[in-house]
Amino acid sequence: MPVLLVLLATTVIELTVLIAVGHAIGVLATIGLLIVTSLVGVILLRHEGARTLRAFVEALRARKPPHRELLDGMLITAAGVLIVVPGFVSDLLGLLLLLPPTRALVRRRILRSASRRTPARHAPGDVVEGEIVDEPPAPRSASGELR
């Protein structure tokens, strides 16, 4: 239900802004501005996507876990979806998400939220030091008895 409310509120906000901009600058100028913002967004999307892919490959070459790069890739994908959706508010949010400083803020917030929601990796309890010794099995006779 909350997702439906968010989608409904977003649609109402987008329509309100579109109508206000249309009244202020005219219908054709509004459509032109929507097209320009989408084109700028697509150009930035390609640039940032390629940059993130290069960073991902570099992290793999350095044998580092590419957590940051994967999250950046997901955020860039979300930005692309926001830019493709017609509307000035979604375009603005998508463009902000494409900018590395803004994306870093969102990434930190997501990681902080995820770390609070996931349990600790190490369970509490006692640690017993020990050593595993693999010994070869005892020789057996043809009948299967130990010698």
The first five atom37 places (N, CA, C, CB, O) and aatype in JSON, in Angstrom:
{
  "aatype": [12, 14, 19, 10, 10, 19, 10, 10, 0, 16, 16, 19, 9, 6, 10, 16, 19, 10, 9, 0, 19, 7, 8, 0, 9, 7, 19, 10, 0, 16, 9, 7, 10, 10, 9, 19, 16, 15, 10, 19, 7, 19, 9, 10, 10, 1, 8, 6, 7, 0, 1, 16, 10, 1, 0, 13, 19, 6, 0, 10, 1, 0, 1, 11, 14, 14, 8, 1, 6, 10, 10, 3, 7, 12, 10, 9, 16, 0, 0, 7, 19, 10, 9, 19, 19, 14, 7, 13, 19, 15, 3, 10, 10, 7, 10, 10, 10, 10, 10, 14, 14, 16, 1, 0, 10, 19, 1, 1, 1, 9, 10, 1, 15, 0, 15, 1, 1, 16, 14, 0, 1, 8, 0, 14, 7, 3, 19, 19, 6, 7, 6, 9, 19, 3, 6, 14, 14, 0, 14, 1, 15, 0, 15, 7, 6, 10, 1],
  "atom_mask": [
    [1, 1, 1, 1, 1],
    [1, 1, 1, 1, 1],
    [1, 1, 1, 1, 1],
    [1, 1, 1, 1, 1],
    [1, 1, 1, 1, 1],
    [1, 1, 1, 1, 1],
    [1, 1, 1, 1, 1],
    [1, 1, 1, 1, 1],
    [1, 1, 1, 1, 1],
    [1, 1, 1, 1, 1],
    [1, 1, 1, 1, 1],
    [1, 1, 1, 1, 1],
    [1, 1, 1, 1, 1],
    [1, 1, 1, 1, 1],
    [1, 1, 1, 1, 1],
    [1, 1, 1, 1, 1],
    [1, 1, 1, 1, 1],
    [1, 1, 1, 1, 1],
    [1, 1, 1, 1, 1],
    [1, 1, 1, 1, 1],
    [1, 1, 1, 1, 1],
    [1, 1, 1, 0, 1],
    [1, 1, 1, 1, 1],
    [1, 1, 1, 1, 1],
    [1, 1, 1, 1, 1],
    [1, 1, 1, 0, 1],
    [1, 1, 1, 1, 1],
    [1, 1, 1, 1, 1],
    [1, 1, 1, 1, 1],
    [1, 1, 1, 1, 1],
    [1, 1, 1, 1, 1],
    [1, 1, 1, 0, 1],
    [1, 1, 1, 1, 1],
    [1, 1, 1, 1, 1],
    [1, 1, 1, 1, 1],
    [1, 1, 1, 1, 1],
    [1, 1, 1, 1, 1],
    [1, 1, 1, 1, 1],
    [1, 1, 1, 1, 1],
    [1, 1, 1, 1, 1],
    [1, 1, 1, 0, 1],
    [1, 1, 1, 1, 1],
    [1, 1, 1, 1, 1],
    [1, 1, 1, 1, 1],
    [1, 1, 1, 1, 1],
    [1, 1, 1, 1, 1],
    [1, 1, 1, 1, 1],
    [1, 1, 1, 1, 1],
    [1, 1, 1, 0, 1],
    [1, 1, 1, 1, 1],
    [1, 1, 1, 1, 1],
    [1, 1, 1, 1, 1],
    [1, 1, 1, 1, 1],
    [1, 1, 1, 1, 1],
    [1, 1, 1, 1, 1],
    [1, 1, 1, 1, 1],
    [1, 1, 1, 1, 1],
    [1, 1, 1, 1, 1],
    [1, 1, 1, 1, 1],
    [1, 1, 1, 1, 1],
    [1, 1, 1, 1, 1],
    [1, 1, 1, 1, 1],
    [1, 1, 1, 1, 1],
    [1, 1, 1, 1, 1],
    [1, 1, 1, 1, 1],
    [1, 1, 1, 1, 1],
    [1, 1, 1, 1, 1],
    [1, 1, 1, 1, 1],
    [1, 1, 1, 1, 1],
    [1, 1, 1, 1, 1],
    [1, 1, 1, 1, 1],
    [1, 1, 1, 1, 1],
    [1, 1, 1, 0, 1],
    [1, 1, 1, 1, 1],
    [1, 1, 1, 1, 1],
    [1, 1, 1, 1, 1],
    [1, 1, 1, 1, 1],
    [1, 1, 1, 1, 1],
    [1, 1, 1, 1, 1],
    [1, 1, 1, 0, 1],
    [1, 1, 1, 1, 1],
    [1, 1, 1, 1, 1],
    [1, 1, 1, 1, 1],
    [1, 1, 1, 1, 1],
    [1, 1, 1, 1, 1],
    [1, 1, 1, 1, 1],
    [1, 1, 1, 0, 1],
    [1, 1, 1, 1, 1],
    [1, 1, 1, 1, 1],
    [1, 1, 1, 1, 1],
    [1, 1, 1, 1, 1],
    [1, 1, 1, 1, 1],
    [1, 1, 1, 1, 1],
    [1, 1, 1, 0, 1],
    [1, 1, 1, 1, 1],
    [1, 1, 1, 1, 1],
    [1, 1, 1, 1, 1],
    [1, 1, 1, 1, 1],
    [1, 1, 1, 1, 1],
    [1, 1, 1, 1, 1],
    [1, 1, 1, 1, 1],
    [1, 1, 1, 1, 1],
    [1, 1, 1, 1, 1],
    [1, 1, 1, 1, 1],
    [1, 1, 1, 1, 1],
    [1, 1, 1, 1, 1],
    [1, 1, 1, 1, 1],
    [1, 1, 1, 1, 1],
    [1, 1, 1, 1, 1],
    [1, 1, 1, 1, 1],
    [1, 1, 1, 1, 1],
    [1, 1, 1, 1, 1],
    [1, 1, 1, 1, 1],
    [1, 1, 1, 1, 1],
    [1, 1, 1, 1, 1],
    [1, 1, 1, 1, 1],
    [1, 1, 1, 1, 1],
    [1, 1, 1, 1, 1],
    [1, 1, 1, 1, 1],
    [1, 1, 1, 1, 1],
    [1, 1, 1, 1, 1],
    [1, 1, 1, 1, 1],
    [1, 1, 1, 1, 1],
    [1, 1, 1, 1, 1],
    [1, 1, 1, 0, 1],
    [1, 1, 1, 1, 1],
    [1, 1, 1, 1, 1],
    [1, 1, 1, 1, 1],
    [1, 1, 1, 1, 1],
    [1, 1, 1, 0, 1],
    [1, 1, 1, 1, 1],
    [1, 1, 1, 1, 1],
    [1, 1, 1, 1, 1],
    [1, 1, 1, 1, 1],
    [1, 1, 1, 1, 1],
    [1, 1, 1, 1, 1],
    [1, 1, 1, 1, 1],
    [1, 1, 1, 1, 1],
    [1, 1, 1, 1, 1],
    [1, 1, 1, 1, 1],
    [1, 1, 1, 1, 1],
    [1, 1, 1, 1, 1],
    [1, 1, 1, 1, 1],
    [1, 1, 1, 0, 1],
    [1, 1, 1, 1, 1],
    [1, 1, 1, 1, 1],
    [1, 1, 1, 1, 1]
  ],
  "atom_positions": [
    [[0.8, -1.2, 0.0], [0.0, 0.0, 0.0], [0.85, 1.27, 0.0], [-0.92, -0.01, 1.19], [0.53, 2.2, -0.74]],
    [[1.95, 1.34, 0.82], [2.77, 2.56, 0.79], [3.38, 2.83, -0.58], [3.87, 2.47, 1.83], [3.53, 3.98, -0.98]],
    [[3.73, 1.77, -1.31], [4.3, 1.95, -2.64], [3.28, 2.6, -3.56], [4.78, 0.6, -3.23], [3.61, 3.48, -4.35]],
    [[2.05, 2.17, -3.46], [0.98, 2.74, -4.28], [0.78, 4.22, -3.95], [-0.33, 1.98, -4.06], [0.57, 5.04, -4.85]],
    [[0.85, 4.56, -2.68], [0.72, 5.96, -2.27], [1.87, 6.81, -2.8], [0.64, 6.07, -0.75], [1.67, 7.94, -3.23]],
    [[3.08, 6.26, -2.76], [4.24, 6.99, -3.28], [4.09, 7.21, -4.78], [5.55, 6.22, -2.99], [4.36, 8.31, -5.27]],
    [[3.67, 6.18, -5.51], [3.47, 6.33, -6.96], [2.38, 7.35, -7.26], [3.1, 4.98, -7.58], [2.52, 8.16, -8.19]],
    [[1.31, 7.33, -6.51], [0.23, 8.29, -6.71], [0.69, 9.71, -6.4], [-0.98, 7.92, -5.83], [0.4, 10.64, -7.16]],
    [[1.39, 9.88, -5.3], [1.9, 11.21, -4.94], [2.9, 11.72, -5.97], [2.56, 11.17, -3.54], [2.88, 12.89, -6.34]],
    [[3.76, 10.84, -6.45], [4.74, 11.22, -7.47], [4.05, 11.66, -8.75], [5.7, 10.06, -7.76], [4.44, 12.66, -9.36]],
    [[3.03, 10.94, -9.15], [2.28, 11.3, -10.36], [1.61, 12.66, -10.21], [1.23, 10.23, -10.68], [1.65, 13.48, -11.12]],
    [[1.01, 12.9, -9.07], [0.35, 14.19, -8.82], [1.37, 15.33, -8.83], [-0.41, 14.17, -7.46], [1.12, 16.38, -9.42]],
    [[2.51, 15.12, -8.2], [3.55, 16.15, -8.17], [4.07, 16.43, -9.58], [4.72, 15.72, -7.25], [4.21, 17.58, -9.97]],
    [[4.35, 15.36, -10.35], [4.84, 15.54, -11.72], [3.84, 16.31, -12.57], [5.13, 14.17, -12.37], [4.22, 17.23, -13.29]],
    [[2.58, 15.94, -12.5], [1.55, 16.64, -13.29], [1.42, 18.11, -12.87], [0.2, 15.94, -13.14], [1.27, 18.99, -13.71]],
    [[1.48, 18.36, -11.58], [1.39, 19.74, -11.08], [2.55, 20.58, -11.62], [1.38, 19.76, -9.55], [2.34, 21.7, -12.07]],
    [[3.75, 20.04, -11.56], [4.93, 20.77, -12.05], [4.83, 20.96, -13.56], [6.24, 20.03, -11.69], [5.13, 22.04, -14.06]],
    [[4.43, 19.92, -14.3], [4.29, 20.04, -15.76], [3.28, 21.12, -16.13], [3.86, 18.69, -16.36], [3.54, 21.92, -17.04]],
    [[2.16, 21.15, -15.46], [1.14, 22.17, -15.75], [1.66, 23.56, -15.41], [-0.16, 21.88, -14.96], [1.44, 24.51, -16.17]],
    [[2.35, 23.7, -14.28], [2.89, 25.0, -13.89], [3.93, 25.49, -14.89], [3.51, 24.93, -12.48], [3.92, 26.66, -15.28]],
    [[4.83, 24.6, -15.31], [5.85, 24.99, -16.29], [5.19, 25.29, -17.63], [6.92, 23.87, -16.46], [5.58, 26.23, -18.32]],
    [[4.2, 24.5, -18.01], [3.47, 24.74, -19.26], [2.8, 26.11, -19.27], [0.0, 0.0, 0.0], [2.82, 26.79, -20.3]],
    [[2.21, 26.51, -18.16], [1.6, 27.84, -18.07], [2.65, 28.94, -18.11], [0.77, 27.96, -16.78], [2.42, 30.01, -18.67]],
    [[3.81, 28.68, -17.52], [4.85, 29.71, -17.44], [5.57, 29.92, -18.77], [5.85, 29.34, -16.38], [5.81, 31.07, -19.16]],
    [[5.92, 28.84, -19.47], [6.73, 29.01, -20.69], [6.03, 28.54, -21.96], [8.03, 28.27, -20.54], [6.55, 28.74, -23.05]],
    [[4.88, 27.92, -21.84], [4.16, 27.45, -23.02], [4.31, 25.95, -23.2], [0.0, 0.0, 0.0], [5.24, 25.33, -22.68]],
    [[3.37, 25.39, -23.95], [3.33, 23.94, -24.14], [4.51, 23.44, -24.95], [2.03, 23.53, -24.82], [5.17, 22.48, -24.56]],
    [[4.8, 24.08, -26.1], [5.91, 23.61, -26.95], [7.25, 23.74, -26.24], [5.94, 24.4, -28.26], [8.09, 22.85, -26.34]],
    [[7.45, 24.83, -25.53], [8.7, 25.01, -24.8], [8.82, 23.96, -23.69], [8.78, 26.43, -24.2], [9.92, 23.47, -23.42]],
    [[7.72, 23.62, -23.06], [7.73, 22.6, -22.01], [8.12, 21.24, -22.59], [6.36, 22.51, -21.32], [8.94, 20.52, -22.02]],
    [[7.53, 20.9, -23.72], [7.87, 19.63, -24.38], [9.33, 19.63, -24.81], [6.95, 19.38, -25.61], [10.03, 18.63, -24.63]],
    [[9.79, 20.74, -25.36], [11.19, 20.85, -25.75], [12.13, 20.71, -24.57], [0.0, 0.0, 0.0], [13.16, 20.05, -24.66]],
    [[11.76, 21.33, -23.45], [12.58, 21.23, -22.25], [12.62, 19.79, -21.71], [12.05, 22.18, -21.17], [13.66, 19.33, -21.24]],
    [[11.5, 19.1, -21.79], [11.47, 17.69, -21.38], [12.41, 16.85, -22.25], [10.04, 17.13, -21.46], [13.12, 15.98, -21.75]],
    [[12.41, 17.12, -23.54], [13.28, 16.38, -24.46], [14.74, 16.68, -24.17], [12.94, 16.73, -25.93], [15.58, 15.77, -24.14]],
    [[15.06, 17.96, -23.96], [16.45, 18.35, -23.68], [16.94, 17.72, -22.38], [16.58, 19.89, -23.59], [18.05, 17.18, -22.33]],
    [[16.12, 17.77, -21.33], [16.57, 17.17, -20.06], [16.76, 15.66, -20.21], [15.55, 17.46, -18.95], [17.67, 15.1, -19.6]],
    [[15.93, 15.02, -20.99], [16.09, 13.58, -21.21], [17.38, 13.29, -21.98], [14.89, 13.01, -21.97], [18.09, 12.34, -21.66]],
    [[17.68, 14.1, -23.0], [18.91, 13.9, -23.77], [20.15, 14.11, -22.91], [18.95, 14.85, -24.98], [21.1, 13.33, -22.97]],
    [[20.14, 15.18, -22.12], [21.28, 15.44, -21.22], [21.43, 14.27, -20.24], [21.08, 16.78, -20.45], [22.54, 13.83, -19.96]],
    [[20.32, 13.79, -19.74], [20.35, 12.66, -18.82], [20.91, 11.4, -19.45], [0.0, 0.0, 0.0], [21.69, 10.69, -18.82]],
    [[20.53, 11.13, -20.68], [21.03, 9.94, -21.37], [22.54, 10.06, -21.6], [20.3, 9.74, -22.71], [23.27, 9.07, -21.46]],
    [[23.01, 11.24, -21.97], [24.45, 11.45, -22.17], [25.21, 11.22, -20.86], [24.74, 12.88, -22.71], [26.22, 10.53, -20.84]],
    [[24.71, 11.81, -19.77], [25.34, 11.61, -18.47], [25.27, 10.15, -18.03], [24.69, 12.5, -17.41], [26.21, 9.63, -17.43]],
    [[24.17, 9.51, -18.34], [23.99, 8.1, -17.99], [25.03, 7.23, -18.68], [22.57, 7.63, -18.37], [25.62, 6.35, -18.05]],
    [[25.26, 7.47, -19.94], [26.27, 6.7, -20.68], [27.66, 6.94, -20.1], [26.26, 7.07, -22.18], [28.43, 6.0, -19.9]],
    [[27.97, 8.2, -19.81], [29.29, 8.54, -19.28], [29.52, 7.9, -17.91], [29.44, 10.07, -19.17], [30.54, 7.25, -17.68]],
    [[28.57, 8.08, -17.0], [28.72, 7.54, -15.65], [28.65, 6.02, -15.64], [27.65, 8.11, -14.74], [29.35, 5.37, -14.85]],
    [[27.84, 5.44, -16.5], [27.77, 3.99, -16.59], [29.1, 3.39, -17.04], [0.0, 0.0, 0.0], [29.55, 2.39, -16.49]],
    [[29.72, 4.01, -18.04], [31.02, 3.54, -18.53], [32.08, 3.7, -17.45], [31.43, 4.29, -19.8], [32.93, 2.83, -17.27]],
    [[32.03, 4.81, -16.73], [33.0, 5.05, -15.67], [32.85, 4.02, -14.55], [32.84, 6.47, -15.11], [33.84, 3.52, -14.01]],
    [[31.63, 3.7, -14.2], [31.38, 2.71, -13.15], [31.82, 1.32, -13.6], [29.9, 2.7, -12.76], [32.35, 0.55, -12.8]],
    [[31.6, 1.0, -14.86], [32.04, -0.3, -15.38], [33.56, -0.41, -15.32], [31.55, -0.49, -16.83], [34.09, -1.46, -14.96]],
    [[34.26, 0.67, -15.68], [35.73, 0.65, -15.59], [36.18, 0.46, -14.14], [36.33, 1.97, -16.16], [37.12, -0.3, -13.88]],
    [[35.52, 1.14, -13.21], [35.87, 0.99, -11.79], [35.6, -0.43, -11.3], [35.08, 2.0, -10.94], [36.36, -0.97, -10.5]],
    [[34.52, -1.04, -11.79], [34.19, -2.42, -11.44], [35.28, -3.37, -11.91], [32.82, -2.83, -12.05], [35.73, -4.23, -11.16]],
    [[35.71, -3.21, -13.16], [36.76, -4.06, -13.72], [38.06, -3.87, -12.95], [36.97, -3.77, -15.22], [38.77, -4.84, -12.68]],
    [[38.4, -2.63, -12.61], [39.62, -2.35, -11.85], [39.56, -3.01, -10.47], [39.82, -0.84, -11.71], [40.56, -3.55, -10.0]],
    [[38.41, -2.95, -9.83], [38.28, -3.59, -8.51], [38.49, -5.09, -8.62], [36.89, -3.28, -7.9], [39.13, -5.7, -7.77]],
    [[37.95, -5.7, -9.67], [38.14, -7.13, -9.86], [39.6, -7.46, -10.15], [37.26, -7.64, -11.0], [40.13, -8.45, -9.65]],
    [[40.25, -6.63, -10.95], [41.68, -6.86, -11.25], [42.53, -6.74, -9.99], [42.18, -5.87, -12.31], [43.51, -7.47, -9.83]],
    [[42.15, -5.82, -9.11], [42.9, -5.63, -7.87], [42.48, -6.65, -6.8], [42.68, -4.2, -7.34], [42.97, -6.6, -5.67]],
    [[41.6, -7.55, -7.18], [41.09, -8.59, -6.28], [40.43, -8.0, -5.03], [42.23, -9.52, -5.87], [40.57, -8.53, -3.92]],
    [[39.72, -6.9, -5.24], [38.95, -6.28, -4.16], [37.47, -6.56, -4.41], [39.22, -4.73, -4.07], [37.05, -6.64, -5.56]],
    [[36.69, -6.72, -3.36], [35.25, -6.91, -3.58], [34.65, -5.63, -4.15], [34.53, -7.31, -2.26], [34.85, -4.55, -3.59]],
    [[33.91, -5.73, -5.25], [33.39, -4.52, -5.92], [32.04, -4.05, -5.36], [33.24, -4.79, -7.41], [31.13, -3.74, -6.13]],
    [[31.91, -4.0, -4.03], [30.64, -3.59, -3.42], [30.22, -2.2, -3.87], [30.74, -3.64, -1.91], [29.08, -1.99, -4.28]],
    [[31.13, -1.27, -3.77], [30.81, 0.12, -4.11], [30.4, 0.24, -5.57], [32.02, 1.04, -3.83], [29.44, 0.94, -5.91]],
    [[31.13, -0.44, -6.44], [30.86, -0.35, -7.87], [29.51, -0.97, -8.22], [31.98, -1.04, -8.65], [28.8, -0.45, -9.07]],
    [[29.17, -2.08, -7.57], [27.87, -2.7, -7.82], [26.73, -1.8, -7.37], [27.78, -4.07, -7.11], [25.73, -1.65, -8.07]],
    [[26.88, -1.19, -6.2], [25.85, -0.29, -5.72], [25.74, 0.94, -6.61], [26.13, 0.13, -4.27], [24.64, 1.41, -6.89]],
    [[26.89, 1.45, -7.06], [26.85, 2.57, -8.01], [26.13, 2.18, -9.29], [28.28, 3.05, -8.33], [25.36, 2.97, -9.84]],
    [[26.37, 0.97, -9.77], [25.69, 0.51, -10.97], [24.18, 0.46, -10.79], [0.0, 0.0, 0.0], [23.42, 0.83, -11.69]],
    [[23.74, 0.0, -9.62], [22.3, -0.03, -9.36], [21.72, 1.38, -9.25], [22.01, -0.81, -8.06], [20.62, 1.64, -9.73]],
    [[22.47, 2.28, -8.63], [21.99, 3.67, -8.51], [21.94, 4.35, -9.87], [22.88, 4.46, -7.55], [21.04, 5.14, -10.13]],
    [[22.9, 4.06, -10.73], [22.9, 4.64, -12.07], [21.74, 4.08, -12.88], [24.24, 4.35, -12.79], [21.12, 4.81, -13.66]],
    [[21.43, 2.81, -12.7], [20.26, 2.24, -13.37], [18.98, 2.92, -12.89], [20.18, 0.72, -13.11], [18.11, 3.23, -13.7]],
    [[18.87, 3.15, -11.6], [17.7, 3.85, -11.05], [17.63, 5.26, -11.62], [17.76, 3.89, -9.51], [16.55, 5.75, -11.93]],
    [[18.78, 5.92, -11.75], [18.81, 7.26, -12.33], [18.33, 7.22, -13.78], [20.23, 7.85, -12.26], [17.6, 8.11, -14.21]],
    [[18.74, 6.21, -14.52], [18.3, 6.07, -15.9], [16.79, 5.91, -16.01], [0.0, 0.0, 0.0], [16.16, 6.49, -16.89]],
    [[16.22, 5.11, -15.12], [14.77, 4.94, -15.13], [14.08, 6.26, -14.81], [14.34, 3.85, -14.1], [13.1, 6.62, -15.46]],
    [[14.6, 6.99, -13.83], [14.0, 8.28, -13.47], [14.09, 9.28, -14.63], [14.7, 8.86, -12.24], [13.17, 10.07, -14.83]],
    [[15.18, 9.24, -15.37], [15.35, 10.18, -16.49], [14.42, 9.82, -17.64], [16.81, 10.19, -16.97], [13.89, 10.71, -18.31]],
    [[14.21, 8.54, -17.88], [13.36, 8.11, -18.98], [11.89, 8.44, -18.71], [13.53, 6.6, -19.23], [11.14, 8.74, -19.63]],
    [[11.48, 8.38, -17.45], [10.1, 8.71, -17.09], [9.89, 10.2, -17.36], [9.8, 8.36, -15.58], [10.65, 11.03, -16.85]],
    [[8.87, 10.56, -18.15], [8.68, 11.97, -18.45], [8.25, 12.77, -17.22], [7.63, 12.13, -19.55], [7.37, 12.36, -16.46]],
    [[8.89, 13.9, -17.04], [8.56, 14.78, -15.93], [9.8, 15.47, -15.41], [0.0, 0.0, 0.0], [10.9, 14.92, -15.46]],
    [[9.62, 16.68, -14.93], [10.77, 17.47, -14.47], [11.29, 17.0, -13.12], [10.39, 18.93, -14.39], [12.5, 17.01, -12.89]],
    [[10.41, 16.6, -12.24], [10.85, 16.15, -10.91], [11.66, 14.86, -11.02], [9.63, 15.94, -9.98], [12.72, 14.75, -10.41]],
    [[11.17, 13.9, -11.78], [11.91, 12.64, -11.95], [13.23, 12.88, -12.69], [11.06, 11.61, -12.71], [14.23, 12.25, -12.37]],
    [[13.23, 13.79, -13.68], [14.47, 14.12, -14.37], [15.49, 14.73, -13.41], [14.2, 15.1, -15.53], [16.67, 14.38, -13.43]],
    [[15.02, 15.63, -12.56], [15.92, 16.26, -11.59], [16.49, 15.23, -10.62], [15.18, 17.37, -10.81], [17.68, 15.23, -10.34]],
    [[15.64, 14.35, -10.11], [16.11, 13.31, -9.2], [17.1, 12.37, -9.91], [14.93, 12.5, -8.64], [18.11, 11.98, -9.33]],
    [[16.8, 12.01, -11.15], [17.7, 11.14, -11.91], [19.04, 11.81, -12.18], [0.0, 0.0, 0.0], [20.08, 11.18, -12.05]],
    [[19.0, 13.08, -12.56], [20.26, 13.8, -12.81], [21.07, 13.94, -11.53], [19.97, 15.2, -13.4], [22.29, 13.8, -11.55]],
    [[20.41, 14.21, -10.41], [21.12, 14.3, -9.14], [21.76, 12.97, -8.78], [20.18, 14.76, -8.03], [22.86, 12.93, -8.24]],
    [[21.07, 11.89, -9.07], [21.59, 10.56, -8.76], [22.77, 10.19, -9.66], [20.48, 9.52, -8.9], [23.59, 9.35, -9.29]],
    [[22.86, 10.81, -10.82], [24.0, 10.55, -11.72], [25.26, 11.27, -11.27], [23.64, 10.96, -13.14], [26.37, 10.84, -11.61]],
    [[25.12, 12.35, -10.54], [26.29, 13.1, -10.1], [27.02, 12.33, -9.0], [25.89, 14.51, -9.6], [26.4, 11.93, -8.02]],
    [[28.34, 12.12, -9.15], [29.08, 11.31, -8.17], [28.95, 11.78, -6.71], [30.52, 11.31, -8.54], [28.79, 10.92, -5.84]],
    [[29.0, 13.08, -6.41], [28.86, 13.45, -4.99], [27.49, 13.1, -4.4], [29.11, 14.94, -4.82], [27.39, 12.63, -3.27]],
    [[26.44, 13.34, -5.17], [25.09, 13.02, -4.7], [24.93, 11.51, -4.58], [24.03, 13.61, -5.65], [24.32, 11.02, -3.63]],
    [[25.46, 10.79, -5.54], [25.37, 9.33, -5.52], [26.12, 8.78, -4.3], [25.95, 8.72, -6.82], [25.67, 7.8, -3.69]],
    [[27.24, 9.4, -3.94], [27.99, 8.95, -2.76], [27.17, 9.14, -1.49], [29.32, 9.72, -2.65], [27.2, 8.29, -0.6]],
    [[26.44, 10.25, -1.4], [25.57, 10.46, -0.23], [24.49, 9.39, -0.15], [24.93, 11.86, -0.3], [24.23, 8.85, 0.93]],
    [[23.86, 9.11, -1.27], [22.8, 8.09, -1.3], [23.39, 6.72, -0.98], [22.09, 8.06, -2.69], [22.79, 5.94, -0.24]],
    [[24.56, 6.43, -1.53], [25.21, 5.14, -1.28], [25.5, 4.96, 0.2], [26.52, 5.02, -2.1], [25.23, 3.9, 0.77]],
    [[26.05, 6.0, 0.84], [26.35, 5.92, 2.27], [25.08, 5.69, 3.09], [27.06, 7.19, 2.75], [25.07, 4.91, 4.04]],
    [[24.03, 6.37, 2.71], [22.75, 6.21, 3.43], [22.21, 4.79, 3.28], [21.71, 7.24, 2.92], [21.73, 4.19, 4.25]],
    [[22.3, 4.25, 2.08], [21.83, 2.87, 1.84], [22.67, 1.88, 2.65], [21.89, 2.52, 0.34], [22.12, 0.97, 3.28]],
    [[23.99, 2.05, 2.64], [24.86, 1.14, 3.37], [24.61, 1.23, 4.88], [26.32, 1.44, 3.06], [24.6, 0.21, 5.57]],
    [[24.42, 2.44, 5.38], [24.14, 2.62, 6.81], [22.82, 1.93, 7.18], [24.08, 4.13, 7.16], [22.74, 1.25, 8.2]],
    [[21.82, 2.12, 6.35], [20.52, 1.5, 6.61], [20.62, -0.02, 6.54], [19.47, 2.0, 5.6], [20.03, -0.72, 7.37]],
    [[21.35, -0.53, 5.57], [21.51, -1.98, 5.43], [22.28, -2.57, 6.6], [22.21, -2.32, 4.11], [21.96, -3.67, 7.06]],
    [[23.3, -1.87, 7.08], [24.08, -2.4, 8.19], [23.26, -2.45, 9.48], [25.34, -1.56, 8.41], [23.49, -3.31, 10.32]],
    [[22.31, -1.53, 9.64], [21.45, -1.56, 10.82], [20.45, -2.7, 10.75], [20.71, -0.23, 10.97], [20.04, -3.24, 11.77]],
    [[20.06, -3.07, 9.54], [19.03, -4.1, 9.38], [19.58, -5.51, 9.36], [18.26, -3.86, 8.12], [18.84, -6.46, 9.64]],
    [[20.85, -5.68, 9.05], [21.41, -7.02, 8.98], [22.05, -7.37, 10.32], [22.45, -7.13, 7.83], [22.66, -6.52, 10.95]],
    [[21.9, -8.62, 10.74], [22.5, -9.03, 12.02], [24.01, -9.08, 11.9], [21.95, -10.4, 12.47], [24.57, -9.11, 10.8]],
    [[24.66, -9.09, 13.04], [26.12, -9.17, 13.06], [26.57, -10.47, 12.41], [26.66, -9.08, 14.51], [25.87, -11.48, 12.45]],
    [[27.73, -10.41, 11.8], [28.23, -11.6, 11.11], [28.7, -12.68, 12.07], [29.38, -11.22, 10.18], [28.6, -13.87, 11.78]],
    [[29.2, -12.26, 13.22], [29.75, -13.23, 14.16], [28.77, -13.43, 15.3], [31.14, -12.76, 14.7], [28.37, -12.48, 15.99]],
    [[28.38, -14.67, 15.49], [27.45, -14.98, 16.57], [28.2, -14.94, 17.9], [26.78, -16.36, 16.34], [29.38, -15.29, 17.95]],
    [[27.53, -14.53, 18.95], [28.19, -14.53, 20.26], [28.42, -15.96, 20.73], [27.36, -13.74, 21.3], [27.71, -16.88, 20.32]],
    [[29.41, -16.13, 21.57], [29.67, -17.46, 22.1], [31.15, -17.66, 22.35], [0.0, 0.0, 0.0], [31.97, -16.77, 22.09]],
    [[31.49, -18.82, 22.86], [32.88, -19.13, 23.17], [33.58, -19.65, 21.93], [32.97, -20.16, 24.3], [32.99, -20.31, 21.07]],
    [[34.86, -19.33, 21.85], [35.69, -19.83, 20.77], [36.62, -20.87, 21.37], [36.5, -18.67, 20.07], [37.33, -20.6, 22.34]],
    [[36.61, -22.04, 20.79], [37.47, -23.11, 21.26], [38.59, -23.29, 20.24], [36.68, -24.45, 21.46], [38.36, -23.63, 19.08]],
    [[39.81, -23.03, 20.71], [40.96, -23.2, 19.83], [41.18, -24.69, 19.61], [42.24, -22.53, 20.43], [40.98, -25.49, 20.52]],
    [[41.56, -25.05, 18.43], [41.8, -26.45, 18.15], [42.55, -26.62, 16.85], [0.0, 0.0, 0.0], [42.83, -25.65, 16.14]],
    [[42.87, -27.86, 16.56], [43.6, -28.16, 15.34], [43.04, -29.45, 14.76], [45.14, -28.27, 15.61], [42.75, -30.39, 15.49]],
    [[42.9, -29.48, 13.47], [42.41, -30.68, 12.8], [43.6, -31.44, 12.26], [41.4, -30.33, 11.66], [44.45, -30.89, 11.57]],
    [[43.66, -32.71, 12.6], [44.74, -33.57, 12.12], [44.12, -34.67, 11.28], [45.58, -34.17, 13.31], [43.31, -35.46, 11.77]],
    [[44.49, -34.7, 10.03], [44.01, -35.76, 9.15], [45.01, -36.9, 9.18], [43.79, -35.23, 7.69], [46.16, -36.75, 8.75]],
    [[44.56, -38.04, 9.69], [45.42, -39.22, 9.7], [44.91, -40.18, 8.65], [45.46, -39.89, 11.11], [43.71, -40.27, 8.42]],
    [[45.81, -40.88, 8.01], [45.35, -41.86, 7.02], [44.55, -42.96, 7.72], [46.55, -42.48, 6.24], [44.83, -43.29, 8.87]],
    [[43.56, -43.52, 7.05], [42.76, -44.57, 7.68], [43.61, -45.8, 7.99], [41.57, -44.95, 6.78], [44.58, -46.1, 7.3]],
    [[43.21, -46.51, 9.05], [43.94, -47.72, 9.45], [43.79, -48.77, 8.35], [43.42, -48.26, 10.81], [42.73, -48.89, 7.75]],
    [[44.86, -49.53, 8.11], [44.78, -50.57, 7.07], [43.78, -51.66, 7.47], [46.17, -51.2, 6.82], [43.66, -52.01, 8.64]],
    [[43.07, -52.17, 6.49], [42.06, -53.21, 6.72], [42.45, -54.47, 5.94], [40.64, -52.71, 6.3], [43.14, -54.41, 4.93]],
    [[41.98, -55.58, 6.46], [42.23, -56.84, 5.76], [41.23, -56.98, 4.62], [42.13, -58.06, 6.73], [40.36, -56.12, 4.44]],
    [[41.35, -58.04, 3.87], [40.46, -58.27, 2.73], [39.03, -58.45, 3.19], [40.91, -59.5, 1.94], [38.1, -58.14, 2.43]],
    [[38.81, -58.94, 4.42], [37.45, -59.13, 4.92], [36.88, -57.84, 5.5], [37.43, -60.23, 5.99], [35.7, -57.81, 5.85]],
    [[37.67, -56.78, 5.6], [37.18, -55.49, 6.09], [37.48, -55.25, 7.55], [0.0, 0.0, 0.0], [37.07, -54.23, 8.1]],
    [[38.22, -56.2, 8.21], [38.55, -56.02, 9.62], [39.82, -55.21, 9.75], [38.71, -57.39, 10.32], [40.7, -55.22, 8.88]],
    [[39.9, -54.49, 10.88], [41.12, -53.73, 11.15], [42.25, -54.68, 11.46], [40.91, -52.74, 12.31], [42.04, -55.72, 12.08]],
    [[43.45, -54.34, 11.05], [44.61, -55.18, 11.34], [45.29, -54.74, 12.59], [45.59, -55.15, 10.21], [46.29, -55.34, 12.99]]
  ]
}
